[in-house]
């Protein structure tokens, strides 16, 4: 269990590093953010989104997509 948490924490740190490097382009940033969200747990996604808001502002946060049935 500890190894899983460690790997997951490493993925969060890696995702933040990649996002820092992609911050020059909103499109690339959102693409990488989407990938990161798929690979992280719910709590880590929440932590990542809070980090994005604090460091880059609202224009970099993913907007929910409305799907009509």
N, C-alpha and C positions, 0 to 999 in steps of 0.2 A: 504494500500500500504506500509506503514511504517513497518508493521508486516512482510510482505513478504520479504522486504529488510533485516530486522533484522534477520529473519530465515536463509536467504540466506548467510548473512555475518557470522552467527554462523556456518553454514555448511562449509564455507571456512576455518574458524579457526579450526574447528574439523578435516577437511581433512589435513591441515598442521600438526596438532598434530599427527595424525595417520601416515602420511608419515615420520615424524621425527622418530617415533618408528620403522618403517619398513625399514629404510635406511641401515640396516645391510645386507639385501638381495635384490639384484636388481630385481629378479623375483617377490618377494612379493611386493616390492615397486611399480613396474609397474602395478601389479594387482590392488593395492589400488588406484593408480593414475587413472587407467581406470574407476574404480567405481566413484571416485570423479568427473571426467569430465562428467559423465552421469548425475550427480545431481546438477551441477552448471550452471549458466548462461554463455554465451559466454564471457562476460567481465571478469567474475571471473575465467574462465578457462585460459584466457590470463594472468591474474594476478598470478594464481597458477603456470603456466608454467614458467613465469619469476622468481618466487620464487624458483622453483625447480632448474633452471639453476644457479641461484646465490648461492644456498646453497649446491647443490650436484653435479653439473656438467652435461655435455651432456650425459653421459652413462645412466642417469636416466630418460631422456626425452623420451616420446613415439615417435616412428618412424611411419610415415604414411605407411599404407599398400596399396600396389598397387593391384588393382583388374582388371584382364583382362576380357574383354567381349567376 
